[in-house]
């Protein structure tokens, strides 16, 4: 998790990450909900280095990076 999202998990270590168990068939948006990150937060997820949609299913052992959307002008 990056940006302010890293404050969401008490056990999150910026160097080693955070291991989260989710049920079989879970999608990226299910993981975000488990982490307490609402869809309205504008999170972007990269699974194994590829940006994916929130509906993307996750496989066992997947490495997921959760990033904040950046807005500006």
KAQUIUR-V61411 format. One record per residue. N is the residue number from 1. RES is the residue in three letters. SS is DSSP state (H for helix, E for strand, C for the rest). PSI is psi in whole degrees, -180 to 180 (none if undefined). BURIAL is # if it has 9 or more other C-alpha atoms within 8 Angstrom, else .. Layout:
BEGIN
[[N/RES/SS/PSI/BURIAL] [N/RES/SS/PSI/BURIAL]]
END
This chain:
BEGIN
[[1/UNK/C/142/#] [2/UNK/C/165/#] [3/UNK/H/-147/.] [4/UNK/H/-12/.] [5/UNK/H/-26/#] [6/UNK/H/-16/#] [7/UNK/H/-11/.] [8/UNK/C/-40/#] [9/UNK/C/118/#] [10/UNK/C/-32/.] [11/UNK/C/8/.] [12/UNK/C/128/#] [13/UNK/E/118/.] [14/UNK/C/-27/.] [15/UNK/C/-39/.] [16/UNK/C/-7/.] [17/UNK/E/-153/.] [18/UNK/C/129/.] [19/UNK/C/129/.] [20/UNK/C/132/.] [21/UNK/C/132/.] [22/UNK/C/156/.] [23/UNK/C/157/.] [24/UNK/C/142/.] [25/UNK/C/3/.] [26/UNK/C/150/#] [27/UNK/E/172/#] [28/UNK/H/-44/#] [29/UNK/H/-28/#] [30/UNK/H/-39/#] [31/UNK/H/-46/#] [32/UNK/H/-42/#] [33/UNK/H/-41/#] [34/UNK/H/-33/.] [35/UNK/C/-4/.] [36/UNK/C/24/.] [37/UNK/C/108/#] [38/UNK/C/152/.] [39/UNK/H/-30/#] [40/UNK/H/-11/.] [41/UNK/H/-12/.] [42/UNK/C/32/.] [43/UNK/E/148/#] [44/UNK/E/135/#] [45/UNK/E/138/#] [46/UNK/E/122/#] [47/UNK/E/120/#] [48/UNK/C/38/.] [49/UNK/C/4/.] [50/UNK/E/126/.] [51/UNK/E/131/.] [52/UNK/E/164/#] [53/UNK/C/159/.] [54/UNK/C/-20/.] [55/UNK/C/-6/.] [56/UNK/C/129/.] [57/UNK/E/150/.] [58/UNK/C/142/#] [59/UNK/C/160/.] [60/UNK/C/131/.] [61/UNK/C/7/.] [62/UNK/C/143/.] [63/UNK/C/118/.] [64/UNK/E/128/#] [65/UNK/E/128/#] [66/UNK/E/120/#] [67/UNK/E/153/#] [68/UNK/E/139/#] [69/UNK/C/145/.] [70/UNK/C/129/.] [71/UNK/C/151/.] [72/UNK/C/-179/.] [73/UNK/C/none/.]]
END
